[in-house]
Every structure is written in C-alpha cells, then in structure tokens.
Amino acid sequence: MRAIVHHRYGSPDVLELRDVEVPAAAEDEVLVRVRAASVNPLDWHGVTGTPYVMRIRSGLRAPRDVRVGVDFAGTVEAVGASVERLRPGDDVFGARTGAFAEHVAVPVDRAAPKPAGLTFERAAAVPVAALTALQGLRDRGGLRAGQKVLVNGASGGVGTFAVQIAKALGADVTGVCSPGNVELARSLGADAVVDYTREDFTLADDRYDVLLDVAGSRSWSECTRVLAPGAKLVVVSGPKTNRWLGPLTHLARMRLASMRGSRRAVPFLTKTDADDLITLAGMIEAGAVTPVIDRTYGLDEARDALRYVGEGHARGKVVLVI
C-alpha cells in the first residue's frame, strides 16, 4: 500500500510517499481502507518535531514512529477476533496514527460508523477537531443550555465545529475571527461575531460563562475581563513562538493565574472516544453540525497540504483524498 512517512524531523519536505506493508488488524482492531484523511496542526508539530519538548516522547533525534496523520474515514476490510461492533463493509470514521495511508489498523474504540449521507471527505474532517470542540465545551467547560460562550478562533478546524456544537447544546454563541471569516462564522450559527482587527473582545461589556480559546492569543488578565463569576476558560492552544516548550508556558501561566477566585482556566487534551464520535455523528445527521472544508489534496500532495495547515490560515479543515 502507499503511505506517507517521515524518517527525520523538518519542514513538510521531509515527507515521503512510500510503498509499505498493509498492517494487520490485532484482536481488538479493525483494518480500514482509508478513503480520506484530514490534516491537523498536530500533524505539523509531529513532522517538524516542535516544540522540542515533544521529542521526549516521539524521539529525540528522529521520530520513533514514521507514520503520519490521525483523522480518517473509510471502509472496514477486516476485523479482529474480539471485535463485535463493526463488520467488514462498514463505513467508519475516527482517529489513529498513520491515517495518511491507503490502510490503517484502528482499535475499535477509536472508530465509529460514518454519519449517514456524509461523504468520506467531510467525515474525515470531523474527528480530532470536532472531538476537541465537543469535549472542551461540554466536559471541560461544563456548557449548559442558555449559557453564553465565546469562541476565540471561530474560523479554523476546531472553531468552526465549536460554534456549531455550542449552538446545538443550546448556548448563545459569540465568535472571534478575522474580517474575511465573519460571514462564515455567522453562517455557522454564531449569534454575534467579533472582527478582531476592529474590536478587542476583552474590552467589551459582555460576560461569558465559557470561553473556548482556540487561538491562544490573550492572557489570563485580559480574558478575566469578560468572564462571568464561576466561568471557565478552556485553553485549547497558545502561542507557538517558543520552539522548546511551545504553548506549555502559556497554559501553565493561565492555570496558575486562575488558582484564586471563582473563575478557572482549564487546559485539556482531546481523547478519541467512539461514544463521542457517535454523538457527533448524531449532530451531523440531525443537521446541527456540518464540517467545513477549505481545500482538498491528493495523497501525493501531502507536503503541500501540511505546509498550508502550518501557515495557520485554513478556514475549517484541509483534507487528503486517498
């Protein structure tokens, strides 16, 4: 099978399209013929090996795991001996390292039936970004119907899902984005949209119960100006200028600064969970959530796709058609 691999860290130019062996499904796994995979900032960090602190786990001088990609959508070709929930021929979506390939072996708890009527390309755009938005808002933010939520970074992969999921959960949603994405945020259901080139949302009179910070562009002291008593600031990312620690220093500062008072900064990591994928599929099938795709590329164009995502200006998701 064809797969994208990288044997060293660096720019997207280190990516190679190679012929490799088709993986075998373990007892609790399914073998998926991948039809589409989406590109995440996570993939860019893994290929570039930045921030350097992540190399403690991924390999100091070279990547221990040469596979690339996480999000996928495709068709089950084989199942392990203990798998009962999925069968060969089922169309599925989920997240598993090595998704930039024609086949991937996936633990059954990291895959779910593809939403009915959704193309493979749009289904592949869902997993990591939508799970981040769902778990950030619902689980870490404790968002409830009738509350007010602000999404800082409303036009990217996570942000486009966050606006829609917050609306589906019954919240009043404000999105913050660049002027070229204001209409996109409105079309996704945002009740109000702030163009950050014209207005500083931290100086507004509104107060929010949950602030989902995807952009990672503001400090705790700035954000507290618009947080209601007992509110939560869910920190998805932060500045990436520190090549050694990346956003970790920003996340730590946020957490420490929020130790006093009723407001809290809540950093978190997304967990791939089949039940949450099923929840997202239900929202999509109900018409409450629609994946937004900026661009599509072929598998042999993975370098260009990753380079574009690394620039940080994608509207929604970037997808590889395999």
Secondary structure, DSSP 8 states (H G I E B T S, - for coil): -EEEE-SS-SSGGG-EEEE-------TTEEEEEEEEEEE-HHHHHHHHT-SGGGHHHH-SSS-S--B---EEEEEEEEE-TT--S--TT-EEEEE-TT-SBSEEEEEGGGEEE--TT--HHHHHTSHHHHHHHHIIIIIIS---TT-EEEEESTTSHHHHHHHHHHHHTT-EEEEEE-GGGHHHHHHTT-SEEEETTT--GGGSS--EEEEEESS--S-HHHHGGGEEEEEEEEE-------TTTTTHHHHHHHHHHTSSSS-EEEE------HHHHHHHHHHHHTTS----EEEEEEGGGHHHHHHHHHTT--SSEEEEE-
